[in-house]
């Protein structure tokens, strides 16, 4: 899900303006659940740790400033908790994130760290704020209409070999034909050339490709989204020290409020104007 900065800049600049009516805003919160705002008056500072190489989530923009979905989300969290004056966002190498948190060089990691059983042995996590679904892209001139299971009967579907999406496709669409490619780029090239009829992959990568020059406005999403904890993980969450339950409580409170106020939707549309869902 990483993209060259030039491609990201072009996407954000030239992607069609979207609105909440045109794009489905994901909501992973229970309207009946309430979180209590914790007292963080004794917290000297709130340092979010991230990286610079995971666009559109975190990257360095053309003005050499740290930017991205995660950066804006961290700032919104600090604003919701009334700690903007104590809020810092620091970029460090990916491999150093967990060690830096363990050495108390930061209070939280907001960088897309996978929520796994191994990670939970060292860290605690907030509720997930985003899941990355899988989607199909098909040619606009192919005459496809949902549902995908019927539309793709006897069609060639491109997947990346040994990927979670290939495994999910094999499990859910067992009677449909998949053609494996070494990379997503090769699969999408095959789609534009007509060698396959559709490509199944993660929605972030596909949304960027749909708005790119290489796609040439040839294609569109079909059906979906497809979510699976078994195949695609537990979603994106904020990683926190396992001995700071008040910080977990604070993150959940802020994320819930950001969702309720519509702030999450604003940030989401800023970075995913094509939409993932």
C-alpha positions in Angstrom: 0.0 0.0 0.0 2.9 2.3 -0.4 3.0 4.8 -3.3 5.6 7.1 -4.9 5.2 10.6 -3.5 4.8 12.0 -7.1 1.9 9.7 -7.7 0.4 10.6 -4.3 0.6 14.3 -5.0 -1.0 13.9 -8.4 -3.8 11.8 -6.9 -4.6 14.3 -4.2 -4.4 17.2 -6.7 -6.3 15.9 -9.6 -8.7 13.3 -8.1 -12.3 14.4 -8.6 -13.7 16.3 -5.7 -15.8 14.0 -3.6 -18.5 14.5 -1.0 -20.1 12.4 1.7 -23.0 11.7 -0.7 -20.7 10.2 -3.4 -18.3 8.3 -1.1 -19.3 5.8 1.6 -17.7 6.9 4.9 -16.8 3.8 6.9 -18.0 3.7 10.5 -16.6 1.1 12.9 -18.2 2.5 16.1 -21.3 1.4 18.0 -23.6 4.3 18.4 -24.8 2.9 21.7 -21.3 2.7 23.2 -20.0 5.6 25.3 -16.4 6.3 26.3 -15.3 8.5 29.3 -12.9 11.3 28.7 -9.9 10.6 31.0 -8.0 13.2 32.9 -4.7 13.8 31.2 -3.7 16.9 33.1 -0.6 15.1 34.5 0.6 13.9 31.1 3.6 16.1 30.3 3.4 15.5 26.5 1.7 13.2 24.0 4.2 12.0 21.4 2.9 10.1 18.4 5.5 8.0 16.6 5.1 7.4 12.9 7.2 6.9 9.8 7.7 8.8 6.5 7.4 6.0 4.0 3.7 4.9 4.1 1.8 7.3 1.9 -1.0 8.3 2.0 -1.0 7.5 5.7 2.4 9.1 6.6 4.9 10.8 4.3 7.0 13.9 3.8 5.3 16.3 1.4 6.8 18.6 -1.2 7.2 21.3 1.5 9.3 18.8 3.5 6.6 18.6 6.1 5.3 15.5 7.8 1.9 14.8 6.4 -0.7 12.2 5.8 -3.9 10.6 7.1 -2.2 9.5 10.3 -0.7 12.9 10.9 -4.0 14.7 10.6 -5.7 12.0 12.7 -3.1 12.4 15.5 -3.7 16.2 15.5 -7.4 15.7 15.7 -7.0 13.3 18.6 -4.9 15.9 20.5 -7.5 18.6 19.8 -10.3 16.4 21.1 -8.3 15.7 24.3 -7.5 19.4 24.8 -3.7 18.6 24.7 -2.7 20.3 21.4 -0.1 22.3 23.3 1.5 19.1 24.5 1.1 17.1 21.3 4.1 16.0 19.1 4.3 13.8 16.0 7.7 12.4 15.4 8.9 10.3 12.4 11.4 7.5 13.0 12.4 4.4 11.0 9.8 1.6 11.0 12.0 -0.9 12.6 12.6 1.4 15.6 9.0 2.1 16.4 8.3 -0.6 19.0 11.7 -0.2 20.7 11.2 3.6 20.9 7.8 3.1 22.6 9.2 0.6 25.0 12.0 3.0 25.9 9.4 5.7 26.6 10.6 7.8 23.7 6.9 8.2 22.7 3.5 7.6 24.0 1.8 6.0 21.0 2.5 4.6 17.5 0.2 5.7 14.7 1.8 4.0 11.6 -0.3 1.0 10.6 1.4 -1.4 12.9 -0.4 -4.8 12.6 -2.6 -5.8 15.5 -1.4 -9.4 16.0 -1.3 -11.8 19.0 2.5 -11.3 19.0 2.2 -7.5 19.1 -0.3 -7.7 21.9 2.3 -9.5 24.1 4.2 -6.2 24.2 1.7 -3.5 23.4 -1.9 -2.5 23.9 -4.1 -1.1 21.1 -6.9 1.3 20.7 -10.1 0.3 18.9 -9.5 0.0 15.1 -10.2 3.3 13.3 -9.9 1.9 9.8 -10.1 -1.4 8.0 -8.6 -1.8 4.5 -11.1 -3.7 2.3 -10.5 -5.8 -0.8 -12.2 -4.7 -4.0 -12.5 -5.8 -7.6 -11.6 -3.4 -10.5 -13.0 -4.1 -13.9 -12.9 -2.4 -17.3 -15.7 0.2 -17.8 -16.5 -1.3 -21.2 -16.8 -4.8 -19.9 -20.6 -4.6 -19.2 -20.2 -5.7 -15.6 -22.8 -5.2 -13.0 -23.0 -6.5 -9.4 -23.0 -8.9 -7.7 -19.4 -9.8 -8.6 -19.9 -13.5 -7.9 -22.3 -13.6 -10.8 -20.7 -11.0 -13.0 -17.3 -12.7 -13.0 -18.6 -16.2 -13.9 -16.2 -17.6 -16.5 -14.1 -14.5 -16.4 -10.3 -14.2 -15.8 -9.4 -12.6 -12.5 -6.0 -11.3 -11.7 -4.5 -11.7 -8.2 -1.0 -11.3 -6.8 0.5 -14.7 -6.1 0.8 -15.7 -2.5 -1.1 -12.7 -1.3 -3.8 -12.5 1.3 -6.2 -11.4 -1.5 -5.3 -14.5 -3.6 -6.0 -16.7 -0.6 -9.3 -14.9 0.2 -10.4 -15.2 -3.5 -9.6 -18.9 -3.6 -11.6 -19.4 -0.4 -14.7 -17.3 -1.2 -14.8 -17.4 -5.0 -13.7 -21.0 -5.3 -15.6 -21.6 -8.6 -14.1 -18.6 -10.3 -10.8 -18.6 -12.3 -7.8 -16.7 -10.9 -4.6 -15.9 -12.8 -1.6 -15.2 -10.6 0.9 -12.4 -11.2 4.2 -11.7 -9.5 3.2 -8.1 -8.7 0.0 -5.9 -8.6 1.4 -3.8 -11.4 1.6 -6.8 -13.7 -1.9 -7.7 -12.9 -3.2 -4.2 -13.6 -1.2 -4.1 -16.9 -3.0 -7.3 -17.8 -6.3 -5.6 -17.0 -5.6 -2.6 -19.2 -4.5 -4.8 -22.1 -7.5 -7.1 -21.8 -5.6 -10.2 -20.8 -7.7 -10.4 -17.6 -11.2 -9.2 -17.0 -10.8 -8.0 -13.4 -8.2 -7.6 -10.6 -8.8 -8.3 -7.0 -6.6 -6.5 -4.5 -6.6 -4.0 -1.6 -8.8 -0.9 -2.1 -6.1 1.6 -1.3 -3.8 0.5 -4.0 -6.6 0.1 -6.5 -8.1 3.6 -5.7 -4.7 5.2 -6.4 -4.3 3.3 -9.6 -7.8 4.2 -10.8 -6.9 7.9 -10.6 -3.5 7.4 -12.2 -2.4 8.1 -15.8 -1.5 4.5 -16.2 -5.1 3.5 -15.7 -6.2 5.9 -18.4 -9.8 6.1 -17.0 -10.3 2.5 -18.2 -11.7 1.0 -15.2 -13.9 1.2 -12.1 -14.7 -0.6 -8.8 -17.2 -3.5 -9.0 -19.1 -4.5 -6.0 -17.6 -4.9 -2.5 -16.1 -4.0 -0.3 -14.8 -7.3 1.1 -13.6 -7.4 4.8 -12.1 -10.3 6.6 -10.2 -10.3 9.9 -9.0 -13.8 9.0 -7.4 -12.8 5.7 -6.9 -9.0 6.0 -6.1 -8.5 9.7 -7.7 -6.6 12.5 -7.6 -3.2 11.0 -5.5 -0.1 11.8 -5.3 0.9 15.5 -3.0 3.0 17.7 -0.4 1.1 19.5 0.2 2.0 23.1 2.3 0.8 26.1 0.7 -2.1 27.8 1.0 -0.4 31.2 -0.9 2.8 30.3 -4.6 1.9 30.3 -5.5 5.6 30.6 -3.9 6.3 27.2 -5.9 3.5 25.6 -9.0 4.9 27.2 -8.0 8.4 25.9 -7.5 7.2 22.3 -10.8 5.3 22.2 -12.7 8.4 23.6 -11.0 10.7 21.1 -11.5 8.4 18.1 -15.1 7.9 19.0 -15.7 11.6 19.3 -13.9 12.4 16.1 -16.1 9.9 14.3 -19.3 11.3 15.9 -18.4 14.9 15.0 -17.7 14.2 11.4 -14.0 15.0 11.7 -13.0 11.4 10.7 -15.1 11.8 7.5 -13.3 15.1 6.6 -9.9 13.5 7.1 -10.9 10.4 5.2 -12.2 12.3 2.2 -9.0 14.4 2.2 -6.8 11.4 1.5 -9.3 8.9 -0.1 -11.5 11.0 -2.4 -12.2 8.0 -4.6 -13.3 6.1 -1.5 -12.4 2.6 -0.3 -15.9 1.3 0.5 
